[in-house]
Amino acid sequence: MGLGDADLLDYLRCARRLYLNRWGDRQQAEAPNAYLQRLRRLALERRREVAAEWQAIAVDPSDRAASTLDLMAQGVDCIEGGRLQVDPHWADPDLLVRQPGQSIWGDWIYQPVAVKLAKKPKTEYLLQLAFQAELLTSIQGVWPEQGWLLLRDCHPKAYNLDLRRSQLQEHLAACAPILQNQQEPELFISRSRCDLCVWQTDCRDRARDQVHLSLLPGVSPSRFAILRDLKLDQLEALATADPQSLAIAADWELGLAQRLVQQAAVFLSQQPQPLQTYAFPDSDVEFFFDIEAQPDLDLCYLHGVLIRDRRQPDSQFRPLLAEQPDQEADVWQRLLQLLDRHPQAPVYHFCSFEVDSLRRLGQRYGCSTRRLEALLTRFIDIHAVLTRSVLLPTESYALKSIARWLGFDWRDTEANGSQAILWYDYWLETGDRTWLDRILLYNEDDCRATAIVKDWLAEFLREPCLTGVAAVDEEQPLRH
């Protein structure tokens, strides 16, 4: 059966995704969410921008394969939106560029160009280029040797595709039984790859029914493969395993083996387990801080600050909002002024995004290194404290997972970091403040969730703890 280059990309990200796209029950698939649709739109816009800069000729959309052949035979310098059809396979390279060489048409050949929104090259992109090159070889009679990758805000870079050719053939051979419905790939939940997949709910429901080990923080695909070979791929088996024997058999550090065994035991019992004590600062005033950003604009447009003064009956939420991108400097200065009002108060946040963002803003707007570092000494990453100090019976150590386990929920059920990016786009496009209101509500709930997790953690860590267990090593939760 035929394979397209988009199918190959699905396979390289998750073999099960390719299988479900071909053979799954489409009623179990979700519609592509708005954030995924946005990414596709931005990718198309980026391709068209590059095509315009390179003066590419667009193919006839009514018959893309025939039009692509015709333009290549004419020897045009650059082709946009082509279709390479070599039955039963096909590919849709973003661009095809003419280069010197000898082909069936004369003293020129074509090489594929991939235009990506990513900031770093990925092996899957190079394999996709190699697949396009294989089809080009059948069409033009010569292997193009190299392909081009154009990442976000980068100049095009050539890659030697000879280095990927044998690797590609191995992957194509592995795809064959999936395409023929002879092999259903094993289920695995990956926090970094599942979030935008239309099959994520179906797969996660299946994983929960099976109590699959991929639900455990710290169980990566490579670690799961080792556990499966050792017949420890069932929750109870892992929870009762001897850590020292596991470390030897798996060739792991003892701390990692201990962590996975203890995590499985906690998941099985559904009871949290302290690992070490931690003393939070004793302060009448506490700040709980969360940033919303628009990465395409390199913009931190909202600094949400929940101020808790134990001398006051209620906490106060202060959103410092840049309604327009050119107001970023102003909200940065307002944030500094707000935090300076209580110079000894700790600033709690969840994950490193806030601190990393403040370092960039400080450099951008001329904050002295001395002042910035003095400010950041007050910042306490709840995620870092938590992953060092406690084991939780949750599927991840992300804020939403933990806060919901503690009984907290977000008032806007659709809210998440990706949606906030979309909503800010909608606000800039329409001027409808409804979108800003939803962002502010979501950001306030993030701050309140951070406070709830901090309070629970402070109380819980007063109990006796285990020793000798490594910090959690899970995929970082997605934020913005």
C-alpha positions in Angstrom: 0.0 0.0 0.0 1.1 3.6 -0.7 2.8 5.9 1.7 3.0 9.7 1.7 5.7 11.8 3.2 3.2 13.1 5.8 2.4 9.5 6.7 6.1 8.9 7.2 6.3 11.8 9.5 3.4 10.5 11.5 5.1 7.1 11.7 8.4 8.6 12.9 6.6 10.5 15.6 4.4 7.6 16.6 4.0 4.3 14.7 0.5 3.9 16.3 -0.6 7.2 14.8 0.1 5.9 11.3 -1.8 2.7 12.1 -4.8 4.5 13.5 -4.9 7.0 10.6 -5.2 4.0 8.3 -7.2 1.4 10.2 -8.6 3.1 13.3 -12.2 3.9 14.0 -12.5 7.5 12.9 -15.3 8.1 15.3 -12.8 7.8 18.1 -10.6 10.5 16.6 -11.0 14.1 17.6 -11.2 17.0 15.2 -7.8 18.9 15.0 -7.9 21.4 17.8 -7.6 25.1 17.1 -4.0 25.3 18.1 -3.0 22.6 15.6 -5.0 24.3 12.9 -3.1 27.5 13.8 0.2 25.8 13.4 -0.8 24.4 10.0 -1.9 27.9 9.0 1.4 29.4 10.1 3.4 26.7 8.4 1.5 27.4 5.1 2.0 31.2 5.5 5.7 30.7 6.2 6.1 28.5 3.1 4.4 31.1 0.9 6.6 33.8 2.3 9.7 31.8 1.4 8.2 30.9 -2.0 7.6 34.6 -2.7 11.2 35.5 -1.7 12.6 32.8 -3.9 10.2 33.7 -6.8 8.9 30.1 -6.8 6.3 29.0 -9.4 3.2 27.4 -7.9 1.9 24.2 -9.5 -1.5 23.9 -11.0 -3.7 22.8 -8.0 -6.1 20.9 -10.4 -3.3 18.3 -11.2 -0.4 18.8 -9.0 1.6 15.8 -10.0 1.4 16.5 -13.8 2.1 20.2 -13.2 5.1 19.4 -11.1 6.5 17.2 -13.9 5.9 19.9 -16.5 7.6 22.6 -14.4 10.6 20.4 -13.7 10.9 19.6 -17.5 10.9 23.4 -18.2 13.7 23.8 -15.7 12.2 26.6 -13.6 14.3 27.7 -10.7 11.9 26.9 -7.8 8.6 25.1 -7.6 6.1 25.6 -4.8 3.5 23.0 -3.6 4.6 20.2 -5.9 3.4 16.6 -5.8 5.9 13.8 -6.5 3.9 10.7 -7.5 5.7 7.4 -7.9 3.1 4.7 -7.5 2.2 3.7 -4.9 4.0 6.4 -3.0 3.7 10.2 -3.1 5.3 13.2 -1.5 4.4 16.9 -1.2 7.7 18.9 -0.8 7.3 22.4 0.3 9.7 23.6 -2.4 11.8 22.0 -5.2 14.9 24.0 -6.1 16.9 23.6 -9.4 20.6 22.7 -9.0 23.4 21.9 -11.5 23.5 18.2 -12.4 22.5 15.7 -15.1 18.9 14.5 -15.2 16.5 13.2 -17.9 15.8 16.8 -18.8 19.3 18.1 -19.2 22.0 19.8 -17.1 19.9 20.4 -14.1 18.3 18.4 -11.2 15.9 19.2 -8.4 16.4 19.0 -4.7 13.7 19.1 -2.0 13.3 21.9 0.5 11.4 21.6 3.8 10.2 24.8 5.5 9.5 24.2 9.2 8.5 26.3 12.1 10.8 24.5 14.5 13.9 26.2 15.8 16.1 23.1 15.7 16.6 20.4 13.0 15.1 17.0 13.8 15.9 13.6 12.4 12.4 13.1 11.3 12.6 16.2 9.0 15.8 14.8 7.4 14.2 11.4 6.8 11.2 13.1 5.3 13.6 14.9 2.9 15.3 11.6 2.1 11.9 10.1 1.2 11.2 13.0 -1.1 14.7 12.5 -2.6 13.9 8.8 -3.3 10.8 9.7 -5.3 12.8 12.5 -7.1 15.3 9.9 -8.1 12.7 7.8 -9.8 11.4 10.9 -11.6 14.5 12.7 -12.7 16.8 9.7 -13.0 19.4 10.8 -10.5 19.7 10.9 -6.7 19.8 14.5 -5.5 22.3 13.8 -2.7 21.2 16.7 -0.5 18.1 18.4 0.7 17.5 21.7 2.3 16.0 22.6 5.7 14.7 26.1 6.4 13.9 26.5 10.1 12.2 29.5 11.8 14.3 32.6 11.5 17.2 30.7 9.8 18.9 30.7 6.4 18.4 27.4 4.4 20.9 24.8 5.3 21.9 21.8 3.0 22.0 18.3 4.5 23.7 15.3 3.0 20.8 12.8 2.4 23.2 9.9 1.6 23.6 9.6 5.4 19.9 9.0 5.8 19.2 6.7 2.8 19.7 3.3 4.5 18.0 4.5 7.7 15.0 5.5 5.6 14.8 2.0 4.0 14.7 0.5 7.5 11.8 2.7 8.5 9.9 2.0 5.2 10.3 -1.8 5.8 8.9 -1.3 9.3 5.9 0.6 7.9 4.9 -2.2 5.6 3.2 -4.5 8.1 1.4 -1.5 9.5 0.1 -0.4 6.1 -1.0 -3.9 5.4 -2.9 -4.1 8.7 -0.7 -7.0 9.8 0.7 -5.3 12.9 -0.8 -2.9 15.4 1.9 -0.9 17.1 2.2 -1.0 20.9 0.4 1.7 22.8 2.6 4.3 24.5 1.7 7.7 26.0 4.4 10.3 25.3 3.8 13.6 27.0 5.9 15.4 24.4 4.3 13.9 21.3 0.7 13.1 22.1 -0.7 16.5 23.0 -1.6 17.6 19.4 -2.6 14.1 18.1 -6.3 13.6 17.2 -6.0 10.1 18.8 -4.7 11.2 22.1 -8.0 10.7 24.1 -8.6 7.3 22.6 -5.0 6.2 23.4 -5.0 7.6 26.9 -8.3 5.9 27.7 -6.9 2.6 26.5 -3.7 3.2 28.5 -5.7 3.9 31.7 -7.8 0.7 31.1 -4.6 -1.2 30.9 -2.8 0.8 33.7 0.0 1.1 31.1 3.4 1.9 32.5 3.8 4.8 30.0 1.4 6.7 32.3 4.1 6.7 35.0 6.4 9.7 35.2 9.9 8.7 34.3 9.0 5.8 32.0 10.3 6.8 28.6 10.0 4.5 25.5 13.5 3.2 25.9 13.1 2.5 29.6 9.8 0.8 28.9 11.4 -1.5 26.3 13.9 -2.6 28.9 11.2 -3.2 31.5 9.2 -5.2 29.0 12.3 -7.4 28.1 12.7 -7.9 31.9 9.0 -8.8 32.2 8.4 -5.9 34.5 6.0 -4.1 32.2 3.0 -4.6 34.5 2.5 -2.1 37.3 2.4 -4.6 40.2 5.5 -6.4 38.9 7.5 -3.1 38.8 6.1 -1.9 42.1 7.4 -5.1 43.9 10.7 -5.4 42.0 14.0 -5.3 43.8 15.7 -2.0 42.8 19.2 -3.3 43.1 18.5 -6.3 40.9 16.7 -4.0 38.4 19.6 -1.6 38.3 22.0 -4.4 37.5 19.7 -6.1 34.9 18.8 -2.8 33.1 22.3 -1.3 33.5 20.9 1.7 35.2 22.0 3.8 38.1 20.6 2.5 41.4 18.8 5.9 42.0 16.9 5.6 38.8 15.8 2.0 39.5 14.7 3.0 43.0 12.7 5.9 41.6 10.8 3.9 39.1 10.0 1.1 41.6 8.8 3.6 44.2 6.8 5.6 41.6 5.1 2.4 40.5 4.3 1.5 44.2 2.9 5.0 44.8 0.8 4.7 41.6 -0.4 1.3 42.7 -1.4 2.4 46.2 -2.6 5.9 45.1 -0.9 7.3 48.2 1.8 10.0 47.9 5.2 9.4 49.4 7.6 12.1 50.8 11.2 11.7 49.8 12.9 14.6 51.7 11.9 17.5 53.9 11.8 21.1 52.6 11.3 24.3 54.5 9.5 27.1 52.7 10.3 30.7 53.8 8.1 32.0 56.6 6.7 35.2 55.2 3.5 37.2 55.8 3.4 38.1 52.1 3.7 35.6 49.3 3.6 36.1 45.5 2.4 33.4 43.2 3.5 34.2 39.6 2.6 33.0 36.1 3.5 34.4 32.7 1.5 34.1 29.5 3.6 34.5 26.3 3.1 34.6 22.5 6.1 32.8 21.2 5.7 33.8 17.5 6.0 37.5 18.6 8.7 36.7 21.2 6.4 38.5 23.6 5.6 38.1 27.3 2.3 39.9 27.3 0.9 39.0 30.8 2.5 38.8 34.2 -0.1 37.4 36.6 0.6 37.9 40.3 -1.5 36.5 43.1 -0.6 38.4 46.3 -1.3 36.7 49.5 -1.0 38.7 52.7 -1.7 36.7 55.8 -2.8 39.9 57.5 -5.5 40.3 55.0 -8.7 38.1 54.6 -8.4 37.6 50.9 -5.7 37.1 48.3 -5.4 39.8 45.5 -4.8 38.9 41.9 -2.9 41.6 39.9 -2.7 41.0 36.1 -0.1 43.1 34.4 -1.2 43.0 30.8 0.3 44.2 27.6 -2.8 44.7 25.5 -0.6 45.5 22.5 2.9 44.0 21.8 4.6 47.4 22.2 3.6 47.5 25.8 5.8 44.7 26.9 8.4 47.1 28.4 5.8 48.9 30.4 4.4 45.7 32.1 7.9 44.6 32.8 8.6 47.8 34.7 5.3 47.5 36.5 6.2 44.0 37.6 9.5 45.2 39.1 7.7 47.9 41.0 5.1 45.5 42.3 7.6 42.9 43.5 9.8 45.7 45.1 6.9 46.7 47.4 7.6 43.6 49.4 11.4 43.0 48.9 11.5 40.0 51.2 8.5 38.1 49.9 9.1 34.8 48.1 7.8 34.5 44.6 6.4 31.1 43.8 6.1 29.8 40.2 5.8 26.4 38.5 8.6 25.2 36.2 11.5 27.3 34.9 9.6 29.3 32.2 9.1 32.3 34.4 12.7 32.7 35.5 14.0 32.1 32.0 11.6 34.7 30.7 12.6 37.3 33.3 16.2 36.8 32.4 15.4 37.5 28.7 13.3 40.5 29.7 16.0 41.9 32.0 18.5 41.8 29.2 16.1 43.2 26.7 15.1 46.2 28.8 18.4 47.0 30.5 17.9 45.7 34.0 21.2 45.4 35.7 22.6 41.9 36.3 22.9 42.7 40.0 19.3 43.8 40.4 18.0 40.9 38.4 19.9 38.3 40.2 18.9 39.7 43.6 15.2 39.5 42.4 15.5 36.0 41.2 17.0 34.7 44.5 13.4 35.2 45.8 11.9 32.9 43.2 11.0 29.3 44.2 10.1 26.8 41.6 7.4 24.6 43.0 7.9 22.0 40.3 11.6 21.6 41.2 10.9 21.3 44.9 8.1 18.9 44.3 10.0 16.5 42.0 12.9 16.4 44.4 10.8 15.9 47.5 7.7 13.8 46.9 6.3 10.9 44.8 2.7 11.4 43.6 0.1 9.0 42.3 -0.4 11.2 39.2 0.2 10.6 35.5 2.6 13.6 35.3 4.1 16.3 37.5 2.5 19.1 35.4 0.6 21.7 37.3 -2.9 20.7 36.0 -2.4 17.1 36.8 -1.3 17.8 40.4 -3.8 20.6 41.1 -6.7 18.5 39.9 -5.5 15.6 42.0 -5.8 18.0 44.9 -9.3 18.9 43.9 -8.7 22.2 42.2 -10.0 22.8 38.6 -9.8 25.6 36.1 -13.0 27.6 35.7 -12.7 27.7 31.9 -12.7 24.0 30.9 -11.1 24.8 27.5 -8.2 26.8 29.0 -4.6 25.8 28.5 -1.4 27.4 27.4 -2.0 26.7 23.7 -5.5 28.2 23.9 -4.1 31.3 25.6 -1.8 31.8 22.6 -4.8 31.5 20.3 -6.9 33.8 22.4 -4.3 36.6 22.4 -4.1 36.3 18.6 -7.9 36.6 18.4 -7.8 39.7 20.6 -5.2 41.4 18.4 -7.2 40.5 15.3 -10.7 41.4 16.5 -10.3 43.7 19.5 -12.9 41.6 21.3 -12.1 41.8 25.0 -13.8 38.5 25.6 -10.6 36.8 24.6 -8.5 38.9 27.1 -11.0 38.1 29.8 -10.6 34.3 29.2 -6.8 34.7 29.3 -6.9 36.6 32.6 -9.2 34.0 34.2 -6.9 31.2 33.1 -3.8 33.0 34.3 -5.4 33.7 37.7 -6.4 30.0 38.0 -2.8 29.0 37.2 -1.6 31.3 40.1 -4.2 29.9 42.5 -3.3 26.3 41.5 0.3 27.1 42.2 -0.7 28.4 45.7 -2.7 25.2 46.4 0.1 22.9 45.4 2.6 24.9 47.5 0.4 24.8 50.5 -0.2 21.1 50.3 3.4 20.4 49.7 4.5 22.5 52.7 2.1 20.6 55.0 2.9 17.2 53.5 6.7 17.5 53.8 6.5 17.7 57.5 6.0 13.9 57.5 8.9 11.3 57.7 10.5 10.7 54.3 12.3 8.0 52.3 16.0 8.4 51.5 18.2 7.5 48.6 15.6 8.0 45.8 16.6 10.1 42.8 14.6 13.1 41.6 11.9 12.5 39.1 13.1 12.4 35.5 10.0 12.9 33.4 9.4 14.7 30.1 8.9 18.4 30.9 5.2 19.4 30.9 4.3 21.6 27.9 3.5 25.1 28.8 3.5 27.8 26.0 
